Amino acid sequence: MLSLTRYPGQKIIVIHKPTGQKITINIASVNHPSKQVRLNISADSAFSIDREEIYLDKIKGTKNDDTRNDRIQRDSN
């Protein structure tokens, strides 16, 4: 499971690795004083899930030290 904290305007990118199909999840608004949302995401290993800034680094071919924080621990379910 991947846990992310996001703020309005930030995005999460989901890629289906076998087909390359992309889903973009945009945090539109949050009605809470902290202005953040906590997401827990579980996915099959056929999917890559990244914060938008990590995804952009990957497609540019650059390495961001934060990528180690975005590794998904797959559930055995």
N, C-alpha and C positions, 0 to 999 in steps of 0.2 A: 504494500500500500504506500502511495505517495501522499504526503501531507504538505500543502502549500498555503501560505497566507498571501492574499492578494488584495489590492485596493481598487476602487473604481477606475476604469480606464485601462487597467492591466489585462493581459491576455494569457491564456494557456493554449498551447498547440498540441493537438493529438494527430499522430501520423499512423496510418495503417501500413506497416512496413512492406508487406507483400505487394500491395497495389500502389502505394505512394499517395493514396487519398488523404487529404488533410481536413481536419476540423479545427476551427478556431473558436474558443470559448472566451467571450468578453465579459468582464465584470462591469455591469452597467451601473448599478447603484447599490448602496448598502444603507439600510435604515438603522444605524447603531452609532452611538457616539464615537466609537473607535475607528469608524470608517474602513474597517477591514473585514474580510471574510476568510474563514478557514475551510479549506477543501480537503477531503480525503478521497483519493481516487485509486480504485483497483482495476487492473486491466490485464488481459492476456498478454503474453510475451510478444505477440504479433503487433503490439501497439507501442509507440514511443510517445511519452508525455513529457513536455518541457514547458518551463516558463518561456514567454516569447523571447526574452533577451538571450536565453540559452539557445533556443532554436535558431535565432538569427546568427549567433556566433558559429553554430554548427554548419549552416549553409554557406557562411563566408569562409569557413575553414580555419577560423581562429579558435583558440582554446581559452575558456574562462575558468578560473580557479573554482568558481561556484558550481561547476558541473558535478563535482563529487557529491554535492548536497541533493541532487535531483535524481539520483539512482533509485529505481523502483525496486522495492523488495516484493517479489511476487508471492502471493498467497498460494498455498498448495491446493486450494479448493478447486 
